[in-house]
Amino acid sequence: MLERSILEECRNLNINIVAVSTDINSYEKTSELMEMGLIMGKQFIGYHPDSIMPENLSNLKKVMDFINANTVEGIGEIGLDLSPRFMKHTELQTRVFKKFLETAETKNLPVNIHSRKAQPQVLEVLKNYRIKTFLHWFCGSKKQLKEAIDLGYYIGFTPACLKSNRYNKLIKATPIEFILTESDAPVYEMSPQDMPLLIDRIASLKEIPPREVADGIKTNYLKWIGEI
């Protein structure tokens, strides 16, 4: 969870945050911060694929039941993680992922998608649904990027771009109309405060003014959450 001082600065800078959750407990903690006025933006509820295993199904059910019984703003973080230590639960992850997507489609909710080591599998599943999709921290190939863009999905770039050149080609290949910035904070000590620097990096790589990037991302955000 982010420190209060960081959230206060983000609020002062008018930085909107889509606060995703990894389980019901993280959703409840985020709810408290929203009620305190420390987070401006949207609150999603989800269940991280890393935690999808037989012994956690009761916790997963709490999230599913909450979504079905309440009005929520979006679903996430959900998806697939085929890193070696999580692969043994691939079948269960896939069943749960599809269930979340069915719910999102029925309720017309935007989704935040995790796809570590699983870009082709995630794209194959997503093709079967009509959902406003954001591919969080996309690390796939340029071919997979093109496939995602052709399907109309938004592509997430994080402040990791400020520390590594490996994302440069993906940023250059992604039209502004499909880019969303994200912090994935507090992972790897990244922060929403990094967004101005990230926008400057994207602008530099695409050789356009930072204001054009910022305006484009704002429009994409509003489209993704269904406000325009």
C-alpha positions as a Markdown table, in Angstrom:
| # | Residue | x | y | z |
|---|---|---|---|---|
| 1 | Met | 0.0 | 0.0 | 0.0 |
| 2 | Leu | 1.3 | 3.5 | -0.9 |
| 3 | Glu | 2.4 | 5.9 | 1.9 |
| 4 | Arg | -0.2 | 8.6 | 2.8 |
| 5 | Ser | 2.3 | 11.3 | 1.8 |
| 6 | Ile | 2.5 | 10.0 | -1.7 |
| 7 | Leu | -1.2 | 9.8 | -2.1 |
| 8 | Glu | -1.6 | 13.3 | -0.8 |
| 9 | Glu | 0.9 | 14.6 | -3.3 |
| 10 | Cys | -0.8 | 12.8 | -6.1 |
| 11 | Arg | -4.1 | 14.4 | -5.0 |
| 12 | Asn | -2.4 | 17.8 | -5.0 |
| 13 | Leu | -1.1 | 17.1 | -8.5 |
| 14 | Asn | -4.6 | 16.0 | -9.7 |
| 15 | Ile | -3.3 | 12.6 | -10.6 |
| 16 | Asn | -6.2 | 10.2 | -11.0 |
| 17 | Ile | -5.5 | 6.6 | -9.8 |
| 18 | Val | -7.2 | 3.4 | -10.9 |
| 19 | Ala | -6.7 | 1.4 | -7.7 |
| 20 | Val | -6.9 | -2.3 | -8.5 |
| 21 | Ser | -7.1 | -5.0 | -5.8 |
| 22 | Thr | -5.6 | -8.4 | -5.5 |
| 23 | Asp | -8.2 | -9.8 | -3.0 |
| 24 | Ile | -11.1 | -8.6 | -0.8 |
| 25 | Asn | -8.7 | -7.3 | 1.9 |
| 26 | Ser | -6.8 | -5.0 | -0.4 |
| 27 | Tyr | -10.1 | -3.8 | -1.8 |
| 28 | Glu | -11.4 | -2.9 | 1.6 |
| 29 | Lys | -8.1 | -1.0 | 2.4 |
| 30 | Thr | -8.4 | 0.9 | -0.8 |
| 31 | Ser | -12.0 | 1.7 | 0.0 |
| 32 | Glu | -10.9 | 3.4 | 3.2 |
| 33 | Leu | -8.4 | 5.5 | 1.3 |
| 34 | Met | -11.1 | 6.5 | -1.2 |
| 35 | Glu | -13.5 | 7.5 | 1.6 |
| 36 | Met | -10.7 | 9.6 | 3.2 |
| 37 | Gly | -10.3 | 11.5 | -0.1 |
| 38 | Leu | -6.7 | 10.3 | -0.5 |
| 39 | Ile | -7.3 | 8.6 | -3.9 |
| 40 | Met | -8.9 | 10.4 | -6.8 |
| 41 | Gly | -10.1 | 8.1 | -9.6 |
| 42 | Lys | -11.6 | 4.6 | -9.8 |
| 43 | Gln | -11.5 | 1.5 | -7.6 |
| 44 | Phe | -11.5 | -2.0 | -9.2 |
| 45 | Ile | -11.9 | -5.3 | -7.4 |
| 46 | Gly | -10.2 | -8.5 | -8.6 |
| 47 | Tyr | -8.1 | -11.5 | -7.6 |
| 48 | His | -4.5 | -11.8 | -8.6 |
| 49 | Pro | -3.7 | -14.9 | -10.6 |
| 50 | Asp | -0.6 | -15.5 | -8.5 |
| 51 | Ser | -3.0 | -16.4 | -5.6 |
| 52 | Ile | -5.3 | -18.7 | -7.6 |
| 53 | Met | -4.8 | -22.1 | -6.1 |
| 54 | Pro | -7.1 | -24.7 | -4.6 |
| 55 | Glu | -6.4 | -23.7 | -1.0 |
| 56 | Asn | -7.5 | -20.0 | -1.7 |
| 57 | Leu | -10.8 | -20.7 | -3.4 |
| 58 | Ser | -12.8 | -19.5 | -0.4 |
| 59 | Asn | -11.1 | -16.1 | -0.7 |
| 60 | Leu | -11.7 | -16.0 | -4.4 |
| 61 | Lys | -15.4 | -16.7 | -3.8 |
| 62 | Lys | -15.7 | -13.7 | -1.6 |
| 63 | Val | -14.5 | -11.5 | -4.4 |
| 64 | Met | -16.9 | -13.1 | -6.9 |
| 65 | Asp | -19.8 | -12.8 | -4.5 |
| 66 | Phe | -19.0 | -9.2 | -3.8 |
| 67 | Ile | -18.9 | -8.3 | -7.6 |
| 68 | Asn | -22.3 | -10.1 | -8.1 |
| 69 | Ala | -23.9 | -8.4 | -5.2 |
| 70 | Asn | -22.6 | -4.9 | -5.5 |
| 71 | Thr | -22.1 | -2.0 | -8.0 |
| 72 | Val | -18.4 | -1.9 | -8.8 |
| 73 | Glu | -16.4 | 0.4 | -11.1 |
| 74 | Gly | -14.2 | -2.2 | -12.8 |
| 75 | Ile | -12.6 | -5.7 | -12.4 |
| 76 | Gly | -8.9 | -6.1 | -11.8 |
| 77 | Glu | -6.3 | -7.2 | -11.3 |
| 78 | Ile | -7.2 | -10.4 | -13.1 |
| 79 | Gly | -5.6 | -12.6 | -15.7 |
| 80 | Leu | -3.0 | -15.4 | -16.1 |
| 81 | Asp | 0.5 | -15.8 | -14.8 |
| 82 | Leu | 2.5 | -18.6 | -16.3 |
| 83 | Ser | 5.7 | -18.0 | -14.5 |
| 84 | Pro | 7.3 | -21.3 | -13.5 |
| 85 | Arg | 6.1 | -21.3 | -9.9 |
| 86 | Phe | 2.5 | -20.7 | -10.9 |
| 87 | Met | 2.2 | -22.9 | -14.0 |
| 88 | Lys | 0.8 | -25.9 | -12.1 |
| 89 | His | -2.4 | -24.0 | -11.6 |
| 90 | Thr | -2.8 | -22.9 | -15.2 |
| 91 | Glu | -6.1 | -24.7 | -15.8 |
| 92 | Leu | -7.6 | -23.3 | -12.6 |
| 93 | Gln | -6.3 | -19.8 | -13.5 |
| 94 | Thr | -7.9 | -20.0 | -16.9 |
| 95 | Arg | -11.3 | -21.1 | -15.6 |
| 96 | Val | -11.3 | -18.2 | -13.1 |
| 97 | Phe | -10.1 | -15.7 | -15.7 |
| 98 | Lys | -13.0 | -16.7 | -18.0 |
| 99 | Lys | -15.5 | -16.4 | -15.1 |
| 100 | Phe | -14.3 | -12.8 | -14.4 |
| 101 | Leu | -14.4 | -11.9 | -18.1 |
| 102 | Glu | -18.0 | -13.3 | -18.4 |
| 103 | Thr | -19.0 | -11.1 | -15.4 |
| 104 | Ala | -17.3 | -8.0 | -16.8 |
| 105 | Glu | -19.0 | -8.5 | -20.2 |
| 106 | Thr | -22.4 | -9.0 | -18.6 |
| 107 | Lys | -22.0 | -5.9 | -16.3 |
| 108 | Asn | -20.2 | -3.8 | -19.0 |
| 109 | Leu | -17.2 | -3.2 | -16.8 |
| 110 | Pro | -13.6 | -2.3 | -17.8 |
| 111 | Val | -10.9 | -4.8 | -16.9 |
| 112 | Asn | -7.2 | -4.6 | -15.8 |
| 113 | Ile | -5.4 | -7.7 | -17.1 |
| 114 | His | -2.2 | -9.3 | -15.8 |
| 115 | Ser | -0.4 | -11.4 | -18.4 |
| 116 | Arg | 3.1 | -12.2 | -17.1 |
| 117 | Lys | 4.7 | -15.0 | -19.3 |
| 118 | Ala | 1.2 | -15.5 | -20.7 |
| 119 | Gln | 0.6 | -12.9 | -23.4 |
| 120 | Pro | -0.5 | -15.4 | -26.2 |
| 121 | Gln | -2.7 | -17.3 | -23.8 |
| 122 | Val | -4.4 | -14.2 | -22.5 |
| 123 | Leu | -5.0 | -12.8 | -26.0 |
| 124 | Glu | -6.5 | -16.1 | -27.1 |
| 125 | Val | -9.0 | -16.0 | -24.2 |
| 126 | Leu | -9.8 | -12.4 | -24.5 |
| 127 | Lys | -10.8 | -12.8 | -28.2 |
| 128 | Asn | -14.0 | -14.4 | -27.0 |
| 129 | Tyr | -15.3 | -11.4 | -25.1 |
| 130 | Arg | -16.3 | -7.8 | -25.9 |
| 131 | Ile | -14.8 | -5.9 | -23.0 |
| 132 | Lys | -13.0 | -2.6 | -22.5 |
| 133 | Thr | -9.6 | -4.1 | -21.9 |
| 134 | Phe | -6.3 | -2.7 | -20.4 |
| 135 | Leu | -3.2 | -4.9 | -20.7 |
| 136 | His | -1.4 | -4.0 | -17.5 |
| 137 | Trp | 2.5 | -3.7 | -17.9 |
| 138 | Phe | 2.5 | -5.2 | -21.3 |
| 139 | Cys | 5.8 | -7.1 | -22.0 |
| 140 | Gly | 4.9 | -9.1 | -25.1 |
| 141 | Ser | 6.4 | -9.2 | -28.5 |
| 142 | Lys | 5.7 | -6.6 | -31.3 |
| 143 | Lys | 3.6 | -9.2 | -33.0 |
| 144 | Gln | 1.5 | -9.7 | -29.8 |
| 145 | Leu | 1.3 | -6.0 | -29.4 |
| 146 | Lys | -0.1 | -5.6 | -32.9 |
| 147 | Glu | -2.6 | -8.3 | -32.2 |
| 148 | Ala | -3.7 | -6.5 | -29.0 |
| 149 | Ile | -4.0 | -3.2 | -30.7 |
| 150 | Asp | -6.0 | -4.7 | -33.6 |
| 151 | Leu | -8.4 | -6.0 | -30.9 |
| 152 | Gly | -8.8 | -2.5 | -29.5 |
| 153 | Tyr | -7.0 | -3.1 | -26.2 |
| 154 | Tyr | -5.2 | -0.4 | -24.3 |
| 155 | Ile | -1.5 | -1.0 | -23.5 |
| 156 | Gly | 0.0 | -0.2 | -20.2 |
| 157 | Phe | 3.5 | 1.3 | -19.7 |
| 158 | Thr | 5.1 | 1.8 | -16.3 |
| 159 | Pro | 8.0 | 3.8 | -14.9 |
| 160 | Ala | 10.1 | 0.7 | -15.6 |
| 161 | Cys | 10.5 | 2.5 | -19.0 |
| 162 | Leu | 12.6 | 5.1 | -17.2 |
| 163 | Lys | 15.2 | 2.5 | -16.1 |
| 164 | Ser | 15.3 | 0.2 | -19.0 |
| 165 | Asn | 15.4 | 0.6 | -22.8 |
| 166 | Arg | 13.7 | -2.8 | -23.4 |
| 167 | Tyr | 10.3 | -1.1 | -23.7 |
| 168 | Asn | 11.3 | 1.6 | -26.2 |
| 169 | Lys | 10.4 | -0.4 | -29.3 |
| 170 | Leu | 7.0 | -1.2 | -27.8 |
| 171 | Ile | 6.3 | 2.4 | -27.0 |
| 172 | Lys | 7.3 | 3.5 | -30.5 |
| 173 | Ala | 5.1 | 0.9 | -32.0 |
| 174 | Thr | 2.0 | 1.7 | -29.9 |
| 175 | Pro | -0.2 | 4.6 | -31.3 |
| 176 | Ile | -1.0 | 7.2 | -28.7 |
| 177 | Glu | -4.7 | 6.2 | -29.1 |
| 178 | Phe | -3.9 | 2.9 | -27.3 |
| 179 | Ile | -1.4 | 4.0 | -24.6 |
| 180 | Leu | -2.2 | 4.2 | -20.8 |
| 181 | Thr | 0.4 | 5.1 | -18.2 |
| 182 | Glu | 0.4 | 3.2 | -14.8 |
| 183 | Ser | 2.7 | 3.0 | -11.8 |
| 184 | Asp | 1.9 | -0.5 | -10.5 |
| 185 | Ala | 2.9 | 1.1 | -7.2 |
| 186 | Pro | 4.3 | 0.2 | -4.8 |
| 187 | Val | 5.9 | -2.6 | -6.8 |
| 188 | Tyr | 9.7 | -2.1 | -7.4 |
| 189 | Glu | 9.4 | 1.3 | -5.6 |
| 190 | Met | 7.5 | 2.8 | -8.5 |
| 191 | Ser | 5.0 | 5.6 | -7.7 |
| 192 | Pro | 2.2 | 7.6 | -9.4 |
| 193 | Gln | 4.5 | 10.5 | -8.8 |
| 194 | Asp | 6.6 | 9.2 | -11.7 |
| 195 | Met | 3.8 | 9.8 | -14.2 |
| 196 | Pro | 5.1 | 13.2 | -15.4 |
| 197 | Leu | 8.5 | 11.7 | -16.1 |
| 198 | Leu | 7.0 | 8.7 | -17.8 |
| 199 | Ile | 4.9 | 11.0 | -20.1 |
| 200 | Asp | 8.1 | 13.0 | -20.9 |
| 201 | Arg | 9.8 | 9.7 | -21.9 |
| 202 | Ile | 6.9 | 8.6 | -24.1 |
| 203 | Ala | 6.9 | 12.1 | -25.8 |
| 204 | Ser | 10.6 | 11.9 | -26.4 |
| 205 | Leu | 10.4 | 8.4 | -28.0 |
| 206 | Lys | 7.5 | 9.4 | -30.2 |
| 207 | Glu | 8.9 | 12.9 | -30.9 |
| 208 | Ile | 5.7 | 14.7 | -30.0 |
| 209 | Pro | 5.0 | 17.3 | -27.3 |
| 210 | Pro | 4.4 | 16.0 | -23.7 |
| 211 | Arg | 1.0 | 17.8 | -23.7 |
| 212 | Glu | -0.1 | 15.8 | -26.7 |
| 213 | Val | 0.8 | 12.6 | -24.9 |
| 214 | Ala | -0.9 | 13.7 | -21.7 |
| 215 | Asp | -4.1 | 14.7 | -23.5 |
| 216 | Gly | -4.1 | 11.5 | -25.4 |
| 217 | Ile | -3.7 | 9.4 | -22.3 |
| 218 | Lys | -6.5 | 11.3 | -20.5 |
| 219 | Thr | -8.8 | 10.6 | -23.4 |
| 220 | Asn | -7.9 | 6.9 | -23.5 |
| 221 | Tyr | -8.5 | 6.7 | -19.8 |
| 222 | Leu | -12.0 | 8.2 | -20.1 |
| 223 | Lys | -12.8 | 5.8 | -23.0 |
| 224 | Trp | -11.6 | 2.8 | -21.0 |
| 225 | Ile | -13.6 | 3.5 | -17.9 |
| 226 | Gly | -16.6 | 4.4 | -20.1 |
| 227 | Glu | -17.0 | 8.1 | -19.4 |
| 228 | Ile | -16.8 | 9.1 | -23.1 |
